[in-house]
């Protein structure tokens, strides 16, 4: 009997897990896996959202309402492996940085 490559076996098992109904609750995590983001890519994406979220909240508290540069900043700094609109929708489903994510979605539709 031929010995299975551990990496191939892991890849097969991961593909089975991704097909489970439960993964529909975690579209961003699923996208990270499917698009083969590295841990570094993932961390950089979350840091990007954090860098946008803090000033967005500060601006809102100060009464500043124009944030047209946010979608451009997000699109320009987002990991090249992630599709812009799909990543925003996936982040929304998982409620990751909901305030800034909602504003990004709103502005990207204009």
Z-matrix of the N, CA and C atoms (Angstrom, degrees):
N
C 1 1.452
C 2 1.531 1 109.40
N 3 1.313 2 115.36 1 134.33
C 4 1.460 3 122.57 2 -178.05
C 5 1.529 4 110.13 3 -75.17
N 6 1.327 5 116.20 4 133.40
C 7 1.464 6 121.10 5 179.25
C 8 1.533 7 109.62 6 -78.09
N 9 1.323 8 115.81 7 131.66
C 10 1.458 9 121.92 8 179.58
C 11 1.526 10 111.23 9 -74.03
N 12 1.301 11 115.58 10 141.38
C 13 1.456 12 121.51 11 173.04
C 14 1.536 13 107.15 12 -70.29
N 15 1.325 14 119.31 13 125.20
C 16 1.470 15 121.47 14 -178.18
C 17 1.533 16 112.97 15 -57.42
N 18 1.311 17 117.12 16 -35.67
C 19 1.466 18 120.43 17 179.31
C 20 1.528 19 111.12 18 -66.73
N 21 1.310 20 116.59 19 -42.45
C 22 1.464 21 120.58 20 178.54
C 23 1.523 22 111.48 21 -65.46
N 24 1.320 23 115.94 22 -39.70
C 25 1.460 24 120.06 23 178.26
C 26 1.526 25 110.06 24 -64.41
N 27 1.318 26 116.73 25 -44.00
C 28 1.461 27 121.23 26 178.13
C 29 1.526 28 110.66 27 -61.87
N 30 1.314 29 117.50 28 -43.21
C 31 1.462 30 122.11 29 179.13
C 32 1.534 31 110.57 30 -60.96
N 33 1.325 32 117.50 31 -44.09
C 34 1.452 33 122.19 32 177.95
C 35 1.529 34 110.75 33 -61.48
N 36 1.321 35 116.76 34 -46.06
C 37 1.458 36 120.86 35 -179.15
C 38 1.530 37 111.17 36 -64.83
N 39 1.308 38 116.23 37 -38.51
C 40 1.452 39 120.53 38 178.12
C 41 1.525 40 110.98 39 -64.50
N 42 1.320 41 116.94 40 -41.44
C 43 1.464 42 120.74 41 177.87
C 44 1.532 43 110.75 42 -61.41
N 45 1.305 44 117.32 43 -38.51
C 46 1.468 45 120.57 44 176.62
C 47 1.527 46 110.99 45 -63.88
N 48 1.321 47 116.09 46 -43.09
C 49 1.461 48 120.36 47 179.28
C 50 1.528 49 111.92 48 -63.19
N 51 1.324 50 116.21 49 -38.31
C 52 1.459 51 120.20 50 -179.21
C 53 1.525 52 112.46 51 -66.19
N 54 1.309 53 117.07 52 -22.93
C 55 1.460 54 121.22 53 179.78
C 56 1.526 55 112.81 54 -83.82
N 57 1.310 56 116.89 55 -8.99
C 58 1.462 57 120.42 56 -178.13
C 59 1.525 58 110.71 57 -68.04
N 60 1.280 59 115.61 58 146.32
C 61 1.474 60 123.37 59 179.81
C 62 1.528 61 111.25 60 -55.70
N 63 1.310 62 116.45 61 -36.15
C 64 1.465 63 121.87 62 -178.17
C 65 1.531 64 112.13 63 -57.94
N 66 1.326 65 117.87 64 -31.16
C 67 1.463 66 120.97 65 -177.21
C 68 1.529 67 112.08 66 -67.36
N 69 1.327 68 117.87 67 -17.75
C 70 1.470 69 120.48 68 177.03
C 71 1.526 70 111.47 69 -64.50
N 72 1.319 71 116.64 70 -20.34
C 73 1.465 72 120.99 71 177.68
C 74 1.524 73 111.80 72 -79.52
N 75 1.330 74 116.35 73 -13.44
C 76 1.459 75 121.44 74 -175.11
C 77 1.527 76 111.04 75 -130.10
N 78 1.338 77 117.32 76 63.22
C 79 1.466 78 118.99 77 -175.58
C 80 1.531 79 114.23 78 -66.00
N 81 1.324 80 117.49 79 -30.39
C 82 1.458 81 118.16 80 179.10
C 83 1.525 82 110.41 81 -71.61
N 84 1.319 83 117.04 82 -44.11
C 85 1.469 84 120.25 83 177.15
C 86 1.530 85 110.09 84 -60.63
N 87 1.312 86 115.97 85 -41.45
C 88 1.471 87 120.16 86 178.50
C 89 1.528 88 110.45 87 -62.54
N 90 1.333 89 116.55 88 -42.27
C 91 1.460 90 120.89 89 179.25
C 92 1.528 91 110.79 90 -63.40
N 93 1.315 92 116.46 91 -40.72
C 94 1.464 93 120.89 92 178.50
C 95 1.528 94 110.20 93 -58.29
N 96 1.316 95 115.95 94 -42.37
C 97 1.469 96 120.43 95 -179.59
C 98 1.525 97 110.40 96 -70.73
N 99 1.329 98 116.57 97 -48.94
C 100 1.466 99 120.46 98 -176.60
C 101 1.525 100 112.79 99 -64.07
N 102 1.325 101 116.79 100 -35.49
C 103 1.469 102 120.72 101 -179.36
C 104 1.525 103 111.91 102 -86.39
N 105 1.328 104 115.46 103 1.87
C 106 1.459 105 122.92 104 176.08
C 107 1.530 106 113.55 105 57.66
N 108 1.335 107 115.18 106 45.40
C 109 1.454 108 118.98 107 175.21
C 110 1.522 109 109.22 108 -70.36
N 111 1.300 110 115.27 109 144.76
C 112 1.460 111 120.05 110 174.09
C 113 1.531 112 107.90 111 -82.30
N 114 1.305 113 115.61 112 169.68
C 115 1.465 114 119.80 113 176.06
C 116 1.528 115 109.57 114 -58.83
N 117 1.321 116 115.96 115 -39.96
C 118 1.459 117 121.47 116 178.93
C 119 1.535 118 111.22 117 -62.95
N 120 1.336 119 117.34 118 -43.69
C 121 1.471 120 121.46 119 177.23
C 122 1.523 121 110.70 120 -58.88
N 123 1.318 122 115.54 121 -44.51
C 124 1.461 123 121.79 122 -178.69
C 125 1.528 124 110.69 123 -62.85
N 126 1.329 125 116.03 124 -47.43
C 127 1.466 126 120.69 125 -179.77
C 128 1.529 127 110.41 126 -62.72
N 129 1.324 128 116.74 127 -43.49
C 130 1.465 129 120.29 128 178.89
C 131 1.526 130 111.68 129 -61.47
N 132 1.321 131 117.40 130 -36.44
C 133 1.460 132 121.00 131 178.58
C 134 1.520 133 110.35 132 -65.86
N 135 1.324 134 117.04 133 -45.27
C 136 1.464 135 120.01 134 178.25
C 137 1.526 136 111.35 135 -65.84
N 138 1.328 137 116.86 136 -37.19
C 139 1.467 138 120.21 137 177.42
C 140 1.528 139 111.04 138 -65.71
N 141 1.322 140 116.99 139 -36.93
C 142 1.464 141 120.86 140 176.28
C 143 1.526 142 109.77 141 -60.29
N 144 1.310 143 116.60 142 -46.02
C 145 1.465 144 120.28 143 179.21
C 146 1.523 145 111.29 144 -63.42
N 147 1.318 146 116.34 145 -39.49
C 148 1.464 147 120.40 146 177.75
C 149 1.530 148 111.01 147 -63.92
N 150 1.345 149 116.10 148 -41.39
C 151 1.469 150 120.72 149 179.44
C 152 1.525 151 111.71 150 -65.56
N 153 1.313 152 117.68 151 -28.36
C 154 1.457 153 120.76 152 177.06
C 155 1.523 154 111.69 153 -85.04
N 156 1.321 155 116.16 154 -33.93
C 157 1.462 156 121.44 155 -175.17
C 158 1.528 157 112.67 156 -67.25
N 159 1.317 158 117.37 157 -46.25
C 160 1.464 159 120.75 158 -176.39
C 161 1.529 160 112.44 159 -60.84
N 162 1.347 161 118.91 160 -52.46
C 163 1.462 162 117.67 161 178.91
C 164 1.534 163 112.66 162 -66.36
N 165 1.325 164 116.86 163 -30.80
C 166 1.466 165 119.69 164 178.15
C 167 1.528 166 109.94 165 -61.89
N 168 1.323 167 116.44 166 -46.23
C 169 1.470 168 119.96 167 179.01
C 170 1.527 169 111.38 168 -65.06
N 171 1.333 170 116.74 169 -40.11
C 172 1.468 171 120.56 170 177.28
C 173 1.526 172 110.55 171 -62.41
N 174 1.329 173 116.18 172 -44.49
C 175 1.464 174 120.94 173 178.87
C 176 1.521 175 111.25 174 -60.57
N 177 1.302 176 116.84 175 -42.86
C 178 1.470 177 121.06 176 -179.54
C 179 1.518 178 110.74 177 -63.29
N 180 1.330 179 116.88 178 -41.31
C 181 1.460 180 120.13 179 178.58
C 182 1.530 181 111.25 180 -65.94
N 183 1.334 182 116.49 181 -29.51
C 184 1.473 183 120.92 182 179.98
C 185 1.520 184 112.17 183 -85.77
N 186 1.326 185 117.03 184 -4.76
C 187 1.456 186 120.94 185 179.01
C 188 1.517 187 114.42 186 89.93
N 189 1.315 188 117.55 187 5.28
C 190 1.461 189 121.53 188 178.87
C 191 1.527 190 108.55 189 -76.28
N 192 1.322 191 116.69 190 127.50
C 193 1.466 192 118.86 191 -173.48
C 194 1.528 193 114.03 192 -116.89
N 195 1.314 194 118.38 193 -5.37
C 196 1.467 195 120.64 194 -177.92
C 197 1.530 196 109.82 195 -100.13
N 198 1.320 197 114.84 196 119.28
C 199 1.464 198 120.56 197 -178.18
C 200 1.524 199 110.95 198 -132.64
N 201 1.325 200 116.33 199 36.97
C 202 1.461 201 120.64 200 -175.56
C 203 1.527 202 113.54 201 -60.87
N 204 1.311 203 118.22 202 -23.83
C 205 1.461 204 120.13 203 -178.94
C 206 1.537 205 112.91 204 -78.57
N 207 1.317 206 117.43 205 -15.92
C 208 1.463 207 120.55 206 -176.91
C 209 1.527 208 113.40 207 -59.49
N 210 1.340 209 119.35 208 -49.13
C 211 1.479 210 118.03 209 -179.67
C 212 1.525 211 112.81 210 -61.27
N 213 1.320 212 116.91 211 -37.25
C 214 1.462 213 120.57 212 178.80
C 215 1.531 214 110.23 213 -65.27
N 216 1.316 215 116.07 214 -43.46
C 217 1.465 216 120.55 215 178.24
C 218 1.532 217 110.20 216 -62.87
N 219 1.331 218 116.34 217 -44.87
C 220 1.467 219 120.83 218 179.60
C 221 1.527 220 110.76 219 -61.21
N 222 1.315 221 116.35 220 -49.59
C 223 1.466 222 120.85 221 -178.07
C 224 1.527 223 111.30 222 -63.44
N 225 1.315 224 116.93 223 -39.23
C 226 1.455 225 120.68 224 -178.01
C 227 1.515 226 114.16 225 -72.50
N 228 1.320 227 116.40 226 -29.34
C 229 1.467 228 120.58 227 -176.15
C 230 1.528 229 113.34 228 -102.20
N 231 1.331 230 117.43 229 -9.42
C 232 1.464 231 121.09 230 -179.21
C 233 1.526 232 110.48 231 -67.23
N 234 1.301 233 115.81 232 144.25
C 235 1.461 234 121.33 233 177.18
C 236 1.530 235 109.38 234 -52.40
N 237 1.320 236 116.44 235 132.38
C 238 1.466 237 121.13 236 -175.30
C 239 1.532 238 113.16 237 -63.04
N 240 1.308 239 117.55 238 -15.36
C 241 1.464 240 121.18 239 -179.77
C 242 1.533 241 112.42 240 -79.94
N 243 1.344 242 116.18 241 -16.90
C 244 1.461 243 120.36 242 -175.87
C 245 1.524 244 111.74 243 -99.34
N 246 1.323 245 117.42 244 132.15
C 247 1.457 246 120.09 245 173.65
C 248 1.533 247 109.41 246 -74.16
N 249 1.310 248 117.04 247 136.95
C 250 1.464 249 121.91 248 -171.84
C 251 1.527 250 112.49 249 -61.14
N 252 1.318 251 117.48 250 -59.28
C 253 1.465 252 120.56 251 -175.41
C 254 1.530 253 111.94 252 -65.32
N 255 1.308 254 116.93 253 -43.19
C 256 1.469 255 120.49 254 -179.93
C 257 1.526 256 110.88 255 -63.62
N 258 1.317 257 117.10 256 -37.63
C 259 1.463 258 119.06 257 179.95
C 260 1.531 259 110.69 258 -67.04
N 261 1.319 260 116.86 259 -38.09
C 262 1.466 261 119.74 260 177.34
C 263 1.525 262 111.11 261 -63.57
N 264 1.323 263 116.69 262 -43.52
C 265 1.468 264 120.54 263 178.83
C 266 1.526 265 111.06 264 -63.58
N 267 1.324 266 116.48 265 -41.01
C 268 1.463 267 120.66 266 179.56
C 269 1.531 268 110.95 267 -66.57
N 270 1.324 269 116.45 268 -40.62
C 271 1.465 270 120.37 269 177.56
C 272 1.524 271 110.42 270 -63.01
N 273 1.322 272 116.12 271 -39.02
C 274 1.466 273 120.46 272 178.69
C 275 1.531 274 110.62 273 -61.59
N 276 1.316 275 116.67 274 -44.56
C 277 1.468 276 120.64 275 -179.34
C 278 1.525 277 112.38 276 -61.82
N 279 1.313 278 116.42 277 -33.80
C 280 1.471 279 120.36 278 -179.00
C 281 1.529 280 111.72 279 -93.15
N 282 1.324 281 116.94 280 -1.16
C 283 1.465 282 121.74 281 177.10
C 284 1.530 283 111.93 282 59.61
N 285 1.327 284 115.69 283 43.83
C 286 1.459 285 122.62 284 178.55
C 287 1.528 286 108.06 285 -95.53
N 288 1.312 287 117.16 286 119.68
C 289 1.470 288 123.57 287 -175.54
C 290 1.532 289 109.76 288 46.30
N 291 1.333 290 116.96 289 61.39
C 292 1.464 291 120.64 290 -171.39
C 293 1.527 292 115.12 291 -62.04
N 294 1.324 293 118.37 292 -35.25
C 295 1.459 294 119.60 293 -176.92
C 296 1.527 295 111.93 294 -64.94
N 297 1.316 296 116.13 295 -54.40
C 298 1.461 297 119.74 296 -177.78
C 299 1.528 298 110.68 297 -70.81
N 300 1.316 299 116.79 298 -33.88
C 301 1.468 300 120.44 299 179.11
C 302 1.527 301 110.39 300 -64.01
N 303 1.324 302 116.41 301 -41.75
C 304 1.465 303 120.58 302 178.95
C 305 1.536 304 110.31 303 -63.01
N 306 1.320 305 116.13 304 -42.33
C 307 1.474 306 120.28 305 178.97
C 308 1.528 307 110.17 306 -65.81
N 309 1.318 308 117.78 307 -41.02
C 310 1.467 309 120.95 308 178.04
C 311 1.529 310 110.66 309 -60.70
N 312 1.318 311 116.78 310 -43.03
C 313 1.462 312 120.12 311 179.43
C 314 1.531 313 110.59 312 -64.58
N 315 1.309 314 115.99 313 -43.44
C 316 1.466 315 121.27 314 179.66
C 317 1.529 316 110.80 315 -60.55
N 318 1.331 317 116.76 316 -47.74
C 319 1.460 318 120.91 317 -177.59
C 320 1.528 319 112.89 318 -71.92
N 321 1.322 320 117.22 319 -30.28
C 322 1.467 321 119.17 320 -178.38
C 323 1.524 322 112.03 321 -74.04
N 324 1.328 323 117.52 322 -15.89
C 325 1.463 324 121.43 323 178.75
C 326 1.522 325 112.35 324 -84.48
N 327 1.323 326 117.16 325 -10.12
C 328 1.482 327 120.82 326 -178.92
C 329 1.500 328 111.05 327 -92.15
